[in-house]
Every structure is written in C-alpha cells, then in structure tokens.
C-alpha cells in the first residue's frame, strides 16, 4: 500500500522504506537531505511489509564532483560489486543471501537520490533472482497484469482499454518470486499516463499475467510456446549485470516464470474492452 506522508519522513538515524521490491535503509551524515523526487516518493511502500524481500543498508553522502557525470541517464551498470549510473557511484557488499551493505556517493539534487534508488533496486533485484521489466501495468481484481512489447506496440494503449482497472505502472516494474508466488513491484517512469485509469493504491501485487501486445482485427489471448515466452520476456528485461553467468541466470528465471504465470500474446483492437480477457487468464 502507499504510505502516508508521515510514513516516509526521515527517521532517527535514517529512512527505511520499500522500493522496487527491496527494503532500503538510507543512512546519511548529519544534515543530509532525504528529499526524493515526487515520482519516486509516490512509489515508496512501508518497511517491514514482507519478511522475504531483500534488504539493503546504504550509507550515502553527497559528492559535488559527480555533477560533471555525463553518462546516459537511463543506463545502470553493475560490475562485480560496483554500481554506477548518472550522478551515482556505489559499492555493494553482500552480508547474506538476502542482505547487503552499500556505500554510495550521489551528486547533489533530489533527482540523483531517486537515481540511487533506481540503481539499487535494479542491482539487488537481479542478484536476488528477479527481473526488471519494461512494461505498462494495471491492477484488476487484486492482481497486476503487465503489457510488454517493443516501443510502439501499444502497451499503454492496451492498458487503457482494461476498463475499470487502476494504473499500476507506466514504464517499469520489478517481477520477483516469493513464497506466495510471483509478485510485481511498481516503479516510477514513463511520460504517457494510462488513459482514464486512476492510480493504484498499491505498490506491490500478485502477478496475474504478462501479455505481449499485438494489434489485430479481433480481441483474443493465445498462450506462447515456451521458447516464444522466454524471448518475449527477455526482450523487455533491463540488464544491469551483463556478464555471461548473470545472463544464464536471467534466462533460467524467465523460463521458470513461464511455467508458473500466464504468458500470452494479446491480440488487441483499438478501443475494444480487455478486462474480461484478463479475467479469463485468472480463471485459467
């Protein structure tokens, strides 16, 4: 659930919250500002909401030298234990299979603290067996449904045709296994809101299905063959950790996901309602 403003104010010694499937505790020096960009603050969840999520304790300090960083805004790179993106440098130290200590430097500015959260989520999710997916998503009947496909495929348009659903995410989401099944964690991003859909009050939901959008003359959903399912999800997954071992693990994760969650090709018609099509996936 979304926290109230009181839930996300700095606590004594730091600030703790859920973001992108990871419980993060930020520890800054005296006078450190914990202000986040509004688009990130909206996607914070309550700390302690799930005992199984990976945990990060991150000491962070401002580094004005990083203001001169000219890397690509969206690129997040993880090499061994070193993590970097625009305005952010961090070192990850694993403490156990489910927890990390992180030392980070960020350029001044709330948007750079937001970039730190993006980078930490991407890195820890990958190391914990999850996936960072480029998708538009809706909440319907207590589940999240993700629409995937290349740019221009109609992901956001299809999401807007699930009449009665709430907007869950517009651009990115984390997909993570849990003891209760696969879950989706919403992330900020994207510029075009889902048409006519009010925002979801949740930042994490059970995963109802993943649908590869294709424009067609009639509405229908077709199961993907195993190799098609793997390729469909892989083309929509962001990769921070790019070595060969990590890629094999990523493909194994997608293959497991394909056996446990509906992965479908969605034939969509502009303007046609899609809610009942999604509900049939849940019943199946």
NULUM-329303 format. One line per 8 residues: number of its first residue (from 0); their letters; for each residue x, y, z of N, C-alpha, C. Coordinates in steps of 0.1 Angstrom, whole numbers, plus 5000, padded with zeros to 4 digits. Each point is the difference from the previous one (the first is absolute). Layout:
<sites>
NUM	a	X/Y/Z/X/Y/Z/X/Y/Z; ...
</sites>
This chain:
<sites>
0	xxxxxxxx	5008/4988/5000/4992/5012/5000/5009/5012/5000; 4994/5011/4995/5007/5013/5000/5001/5005/5015; 5012/5005/5004/5001/5006/5013/4995/5014/5000; 4996/5004/5012/4996/5014/5002/5013/5008/5001; 4999/5013/4999/5012/5009/5001/5008/4997/5013; 4992/4997/5011/5007/4997/5013/5009/4988/4999; 4996/4990/4991/5007/4988/4999/5014/5001/4993; 5002/5011/4993/5012/5001/4992/5009/5011/5005
8	xxxxxxxx	4997/5007/5011/5009/5010/5005/5012/4993/5006; 5012/5007/5000/5012/4994/5005/4998/4996/5015; 5005/4988/5003/4999/4995/5014/5014/5003/5006; 5000/4999/5013/5013/5002/5008/5010/4990/4994; 5011/5006/4995/5011/4991/4995/4999/4997/4985; 4988/5004/4994/4999/4997/4986/4985/4998/4996; 4998/4995/4988/4987/4998/4994/4999/4986/4995; 4989/4993/5003/4998/4986/4995/4987/4999/4993
16	xxxxxxxx	5000/4993/4989/4988/4998/4992/5002/4989/4990; 4989/4996/4994/5001/4990/4989/5000/5008/4987; 5008/4996/4990/5000/5006/4987/5005/4989/4990; 4991/4998/4990/5004/4991/4989/5003/4986/5005; 4993/4995/5010/5002/4986/5005/5012/4999/5009; 5006/5011/5005/5011/4999/5009/4997/5009/5012; 5003/4995/5012/4999/5008/5012/5014/5008/5001; 4999/5013/5000/5012/5008/5000/5000/5009/5012
24	xxxxxxxx	5011/5001/5007/5002/5009/5011/5012/5009/4996; 4996/5013/4999/5010/5010/4996/5006/5007/5013; 5013/5000/5001/5007/5006/5012/5009/5011/4994; 4997/5012/5004/5008/5012/4996/5006/5007/5012; 5010/5008/4996/5007/5008/5011/4990/5011/5005; 5004/5006/5011/4991/5010/5006/4997/5011/4990; 4988/5004/4999/4996/5010/4990/4997/4995/4987; 5001/4987/4997/4998/4994/4987/4985/5001/4997
32	xxxxxxxx	4996/5005/4988/4986/5001/4996/4995/4987/4994; 4989/4995/5004/4994/4988/4995/4989/5003/4990; 4999/5012/4995/4989/5003/4991/5002/4993/4987; 4989/4994/4996/5000/4992/4987/4991/5007/4990; 5003/4998/4987/4991/5005/4989/4985/4995/5003; 4990/5008/4997/4986/4996/5002/4997/4986/4993; 5005/4998/4988/4997/4988/4993/5006/4987/5008; 5011/5002/5007/5005/4989/5008/4993/4999/5013
40	xxxxxxxx	4997/5011/5007/4993/5000/5013/4986/4993/4999; 4994/5001/4988/4987/4993/4998/5001/4985/5000; 5011/4995/4997/5002/4985/4999/5007/4994/5012; 5000/5007/5011/5006/4994/5013/4990/4992/5007; 5004/4989/5005/4991/4991/5009/5005/5000/5014; 4992/4994/5008/5003/4999/5015/5011/4990/5002; 5010/5004/5008/5010/4990/5004/4994/4989/5008; 5006/4988/4999/4995/4989/5008/4988/4994/4994
48	xxxxxxxx	4995/5004/4988/4988/4995/4995/5001/4985/4996; 5012/4996/4996/5003/4986/4997/5013/4995/5005; 5000/4989/5008/5012/4995/5006/5010/4994/4990; 4995/4997/4988/5009/4993/4990/5007/5009/4990; 4997/5013/5000/5006/5009/4990/5015/5002/5004; 5009/5002/4989/5014/5003/5003/5001/5013/5007; 5011/5001/5009/5001/5012/5008/5014/5006/4997; 5000/5014/5000/5012/5007/4997/5001/5011/5011
56	xxxxxxxx	5012/5001/5006/5003/5011/5009/5011/5009/4992; 4996/5012/4997/5008/5008/4991/5005/5013/5007; 5013/5001/5002/5005/5013/5005/5003/5009/4987; 4995/5012/5001/5000/5009/4988/5006/5014/5003; 5008/5005/4992/5005/5014/5001/4999/5007/4987; 5000/5013/5001/4999/5009/4988/5015/5001/4994; 5001/4999/4987/5012/5002/4994/4998/5010/4988; 5003/5013/5002/4998/5010/4989/5008/4997/4988
64	xxxxxxxx	5011/4992/5001/5008/4997/4988/4992/4992/4990; 4989/4993/5005/4992/4992/4991/4990/5008/4992; 4999/5013/5002/4992/5009/4992/5005/5000/4986; 5013/4997/4998/5006/5001/4987/4999/4986/4992; 4993/4991/5006/4997/4987/4994/4992/5002/4988; 5004/4994/4988/4993/5002/4988/4995/4987/4994; 4998/4990/5009/4996/4987/4995/4985/5001/4995; 4996/4990/4993/4986/4999/4996/4991/4999/5012
72	xxxxxxxx	4989/5008/5000/4992/5000/5012/4994/4987/5004; 4996/4991/4991/4993/4988/5003/5009/4988/5002; 5013/5001/4996/5009/4989/5001/5004/4997/5015; 4998/4988/5004/5004/4995/5013/5010/4988/4998; 5012/5001/5005/5010/4990/4998/5005/4994/5013; 5000/4987/5001/5004/4993/5012/5012/4991/4996; 5012/5002/5005/5011/4992/4997/5006/4995/5013; 4999/4987/5002/5004/4994/5013/4993/5006/5011
80	xxxxxxxx	5006/5009/5008/4994/5006/5012/4998/5015/4997; 5003/5005/4989/5000/5015/4997/4988/5003/4991; 4992/5010/5005/4988/5004/4993/5001/5015/4996; 4996/5003/4988/5000/5014/4996/4989/5003/4990; 4996/5013/5001/4991/5006/4991/5002/5015/5000; 4993/5008/4993/5003/5014/4999/4998/5006/5014; 5011/5007/5005/5000/5006/5013/5000/4991/5012; 5004/4987/4998/5000/4990/5011/5011/4991/4998
88	xxxxxxxx	5007/4997/5011/5010/4990/5001/4998/4992/5013; 5000/4987/5000/4998/4992/5012/5008/4987/5000; 5003/4995/5012/5006/4988/5001/4991/4991/5009; 4998/4987/4995/4991/4991/5006/5008/4989/5007; 4997/4998/5013/5006/4989/5007/4990/4990/5005; 4999/4988/4995/4990/4990/5005/5003/4996/5014; 4990/5000/5009/5001/4996/5014/4994/4986/5001; 4990/4996/4993/4994/4987/5000/4993/4998/4986
96	xxxxxxxx	4992/4989/4999/4994/4998/4987/4989/5010/4997; 4996/5008/5010/4988/5009/4999/5003/5014/5005; 5012/5003/5003/5003/5014/5005/5014/5005/4996; 5001/5013/4998/5011/5007/4995/5003/5012/5008; 5013/5004/5001/5004/5013/5005/5006/5007/4988; 4996/5013/4999/5003/5008/4988/5006/5013/5005; 5011/5004/4993/5006/5014/5002/4998/5007/4987; 4993/5012/5001/4997/5007/4988/5003/5014/5000
104	xxxxxxxx	5004/5006/4988/5001/5014/4998/4990/5005/4990; 4994/5011/5002/4990/5005/4991/5003/5015/4997; 4998/5005/4988/5000/5014/4997/4989/5007/5008; 5002/5013/5004/4989/5007/5006/4988/5001/4992; 4988/5000/5006/4988/5001/4993/4991/4988/5002; 4987/5003/5003/4990/4989/5003/5000/4990/4989; 5001/5004/4987/4999/4990/4989/5011/4990/5001; 5012/5004/5005/5011/4990/5001/4998/4990/5011
112	xxxxxxxx	4993/5004/5011/4996/4990/5010/4990/4991/4994; 4991/5005/4991/4991/4991/4993/5007/4990/4991; 5011/5005/4994/5008/4991/4991/5007/4989/5008; 5004/5004/5013/5006/4990/5008/4990/4989/5003; 4988/5003/5004/4989/4990/5002/4998/4991/4988; 4999/5006/4988/4999/4993/4988/5011/4989/4998; 5012/5005/5002/5012/4991/4998/5000/4989/5011; 4998/5003/5012/5000/4990/5011/4989/4990/4997
120	xxxxxxxx	4988/5004/4996/4990/4990/4997/5004/4991/4989; 5005/5006/4989/5004/4992/4988/5011/4990/5004; 5010/5004/5007/5011/4991/5004/4996/4989/5009; 4993/5004/5011/4996/4990/5010/4990/4990/4995; 4990/5005/4992/4990/4991/4994/5007/4990/4992; 5009/5004/4991/5007/4990/4992/5008/4990/5008; 5007/5005/5011/5008/4990/5008/4991/4991/5008; 4987/5004/5001/4990/4992/5009/4991/4991/4991
128	xxxxxxxx	5003/4999/4987/4992/4992/4992/4987/5006/4994; 4999/5013/5000/4989/5007/4994/5003/5006/4987; 4991/5007/4994/5001/5006/4987/4995/5014/5000; 5007/5009/4993/4996/5014/4998/4994/5001/4986; 4987/5003/4999/4993/4998/4987/4995/5013/4995; 5001/5003/4987/4995/5011/4993/4985/4997/4997; 4991/5006/5007/4986/4996/4998/4990/5011/5005; 4988/4999/4994/4989/5008/5006/4991/4990/5008
136	xxxxxxxx	4995/5004/5011/4993/4990/5009/4987/5006/5006; 4990/4991/5002/4988/5005/5006/4997/4990/5012; 4992/5005/5010/4995/4992/5011/4986/4997/4996; 4996/4987/5000/4987/4996/4998/4997/4988/5009; 4990/5001/5008/4995/4990/5009/5012/4995/5009; 5008/5009/5005/5010/4997/5010/5013/4994/4994; 5001/5000/4987/5012/4995/4993/5006/5011/4991; 5013/4998/4997/5006/5009/4990/5002/4993/4987
144	xxxxxxxx	4996/5006/4989/5002/4995/4986/5010/5009/4993; 5010/4994/4994/5010/5008/4993/4999/4998/4985; 5000/5012/4993/5000/5000/4985/5014/5003/4995; 5006/4991/4992/5013/5002/4995/5001/5000/4985; 5011/5004/4995/5002/5001/4985/5010/5011/4997; 5004/5001/4988/5010/5011/4996/4992/5013/5000; 5008/5011/4999/4995/5013/5000/4990/5001/4988; 4988/5006/5003/4990/5001/4989/4991/4988/4999
152	xxxxxxxx	5001/4990/5008/4992/4988/4999/4986/5002/5005; 4998/5011/5009/4987/5003/5005/4998/4995/5014; 5011/5000/5008/4999/4995/5014/4991/5009/5008; 5003/5013/5000/4992/5009/5008/4986/5002/4995; 4998/4999/4987/4987/5001/4994/4991/4988/5004; 5006/4988/5000/4993/4988/5004/4996/5000/5015; 5010/5005/5008/4997/5002/5014/4988/5009/5003; 4999/5010/4992/4988/5009/5001/4987/4995/4996
160	xxxxxxxx	5000/4988/4993/4988/4993/4995/4995/4990/5010; 5007/4999/5012/4995/4991/5010/4991/5008/5009; 4988/5003/4995/4991/5009/5007/4996/4995/5014; 5001/5009/5009/4998/4996/5014/5012/4997/5008; 5012/4999/4993/5012/4997/5007/5007/5013/5005; 5010/4998/5008/5008/5012/5005/5014/4999/4994; 5006/5012/4998/5013/5000/4995/5010/4996/5010; 5008/4990/4997/5010/4994/5010/5014/5005/4997
168	xxxxxxxx	5004/5000/4987/5013/5005/4996/4999/5004/4985; 5008/5009/4996/4999/5005/4986/5012/4996/4992; 5012/4998/5006/5012/4998/4992/5008/4988/5005; 5001/4998/5014/5009/4990/5005/4993/4993/5012; 5004/4988/5002/4996/4992/5012/5010/4989/5003; 5000/4997/5013/5008/4988/5004/4991/4988/5002; 5005/4989/4994/4993/4987/5002/5009/4991/5009; 4995/4996/5011/5008/4992/5010/4992/4988/5004
176	xxxxxxxx	5008/4988/5002/4994/4989/5006/4998/5002/5015; 4990/4993/5006/4998/5001/5014/4994/4987/5005; 4999/4998/5013/4995/4987/5005/4985/4999/4996; 4994/5011/4997/4985/5000/4996/4998/5001/4985; 5011/4998/4993/4999/5001/4985/5007/5013/4995; 4999/5003/4987/5006/5011/4994/4993/5013/5003; 5008/5010/5003/4994/5013/5004/5006/5011/4991; 4992/5011/4998/5005/5011/4992/5001/5012/5010
184	xxxxxxxx	5011/5008/4998/5002/5012/5008/5001/5011/4990; 4991/5010/5001/5000/5012/4991/5012/5009/5002; 5004/5006/4989/5011/5009/5000/4996/5013/4993; 5006/5011/5003/4997/5013/4992/5006/4999/4986; 4995/5009/4991/5005/5000/4987/4989/5002/4990; 5003/5004/4988/4990/5002/4990/4995/5014/5000; 4995/5004/4988/4995/5014/4999/4985/5000/4996; 4995/4989/4994/4986/5000/4996/4992/4992/5010
192	xxxxxxxx	4991/5006/5007/4992/4993/5010/4990/4990/4993; 4996/4990/5007/4990/4991/4995/4986/5007/5000; 4994/5000/4988/4988/5008/4997/4989/4996/5009; 4993/5009/5007/4988/4998/5008/5002/4992/5012; 5012/4996/5003/5002/4990/5012/5005/5008/5012; 4993/4999/5011/5005/5006/5012/5012/4993/5005; 5009/5006/5008/5011/4993/5005/4997/4989/5010; 5007/4989/5000/4999/4990/5010/5005/5005/5014
200	xxxxxxxx	4994/4995/5010/5004/5003/5014/5011/4991/5005; 5004/4990/4991/5010/4990/5004/5013/5002/4992; 5011/4997/5007/5013/5000/4993/5005/4986/4997; 4993/4989/5006/5003/4987/4997/4988/4991/5000; 4999/4991/4990/4988/4992/4998/5004/4986/4995; 4992/4990/5001/5002/4987/4994/5000/5002/4985; 5008/4992/4992/5001/5001/4986/4989/4992/4994; 4991/5006/4992/4989/4992/4994/5004/4995/4986
208	xxxxxxxx	5009/5007/4993/5004/4995/4987/5008/5011/4993; 5008/4996/4989/5007/5009/4992/4995/4998/4985; 4997/5011/4994/4994/4999/4987/5008/5008/4989; 5004/4993/4990/5007/5007/4989/4990/5005/4990; 5000/5014/4999/4989/5006/4992/5003/4999/4985; 4989/4997/4993/5001/5000/4985/4986/5005/4995; 5001/5010/4991/4988/5005/4994/4994/4990/4991; 4987/4999/5001/4993/4989/4992/4986/5005/4996
216	xxxxxxxx	4992/4991/4993/4986/5004/4996/4990/4995/5010; 5004/4990/5009/4991/4995/5010/5008/4999/5013; 4993/5001/5012/5007/4999/5013/5001/4985/5004; 5012/4996/5004/5001/4987/5005/5014/4999/5007; 5002/4989/5008/5012/4998/5006/5005/4986/4997; 5012/4998/4996/5005/4987/4996/5013/4996/5009; 5000/4988/5005/5012/4996/5007/5013/5001/4991; 5011/5003/5006/5012/5000/4992/5007/4987/5002
224	xxxxxxxx	5006/4995/4990/5009/4988/5001/5012/5004/5010; 5005/4989/5006/5011/5003/5010/5011/5009/4995; 5005/4997/4988/5011/5009/4994/4995/5014/4997; 4988/5001/4996/4994/5013/4997/4998/5008/5013; 4996/4993/5010/4998/5007/5013/5014/5006/5006; 5010/4991/4999/5013/5005/5004/5005/5012/4992; 4999/4999/4987/5005/5011/4992/4991/5013/5002; 4987/4998/5002/4991/5012/5002/5004/5007/5012
232	xxxxxxxx	5002/4993/5011/5003/5007/5013/5015/5005/4999; 5009/4992/4994/5014/5005/5000/5001/5013/4993; 4993/5002/4989/5002/5013/4992/4995/5012/5008; 4992/4997/5011/4995/5011/5008/5007/5002/5014; 5010/4992/5002/5007/5001/5013/5013/5008/4999; 5001/5010/5009/5012/5008/5002/5011/4991/5006; 5013/5003/4996/5011/4992/5006/5010/5010/5005; 5003/4999/5013/5011/5008/5006/5012/4992/5001
240	xxxxxxxx	4998/4987/5004/5012/4991/5002/5001/4992/4987; 5010/5003/4991/5000/4995/4987/5010/4989/4997; 5005/4993/5010/5010/4989/4997/4992/4988/4996; 5007/4990/4995/4994/4988/4994/4993/4992/5011; 5005/4999/5012/4994/4992/5010/4986/5007/5004; 5000/5013/5001/4988/5007/5004/4989/4998/4989; 5004/5000/4987/4991/4998/4989/4994/4986/5001; 5008/4990/5003/4994/4987/5001/4990/4999/5011
248	xxxxxxxx	5003/5006/5012/4991/5000/5011/4987/5008/4996; 5001/5011/4993/4989/5007/4995/4991/4992/4992; 5005/4993/4990/4992/4991/4991/4994/4989/5008; 5007/4994/5010/4994/4990/5008/4988/5005/5008; 5001/5012/5005/4989/5007/5008/4988/5001/4991; 5003/5005/4987/4989/5002/4991/4993/4987/4996; 5008/4989/4999/4995/4987/4996/4991/4995/5012; 5004/5002/5012/4992/4996/5012/4987/5008/5000
256	xxxxxxxx	5001/5013/4998/4988/5009/5000/4990/4995/4990; 5005/4996/4988/4991/4995/4989/4992/4988/5004; 5005/4992/5009/4993/4988/5004/4990/5003/5011; 5001/5011/5007/4992/5003/5012/4990/5011/4998; 5001/5008/4990/4991/5012/4998/4996/5000/4985; 4987/5004/4998/4996/5001/4986/5008/5011/4992; 5007/4995/4989/5007/5009/4991/4993/4998/4986; 4994/5011/4996/4991/4999/4988/5003/5010/4990
264	xxxxxxxx	4996/4997/4987/4999/5010/4990/4986/5006/5000; 4999/5013/5002/4987/5007/5000/4997/5006/4987; 4990/4995/4993/4995/5007/4988/4991/5011/5004; 5003/5012/4997/4993/5012/5005/4994/5008/4988; 4988/5005/5003/4994/5008/4990/4998/5014/5007; 5004/5011/4993/4999/5013/5005/4986/5003/5005; 4999/5003/5013/4987/5004/5006/4992/4989/5006; 5004/4987/4997/4992/4988/5005/5003/4998/5014
272	xxxxxxxx	4990/4997/5009/5003/4997/5014/5008/4987/5002; 5009/5000/5010/5009/4988/5002/4998/4994/5014; 4992/5006/5008/4999/4995/5014/4996/4985/5000; 4990/4996/4993/4996/4986/5000/5010/4991/4995; 5008/5004/4990/5011/4992/4995/5010/4997/5011; 5004/5010/5008/5009/4998/5012/4994/4991/5010; 4987/5002/5003/4993/4992/5010/5000/4985/4996; 5000/4997/4987/5000/4986/4996/5014/4994/5003
280	xxxx	5010/5008/4999/5014/4995/5004/5000/4996/5014; 4994/5008/5009/5000/4997/5014/4992/4987/5003; 4989/4998/4993/4992/4988/5002/5008/4988/4995; 5007/5002/4989/5008/4989/4994/5011/4995/5009
</sites>
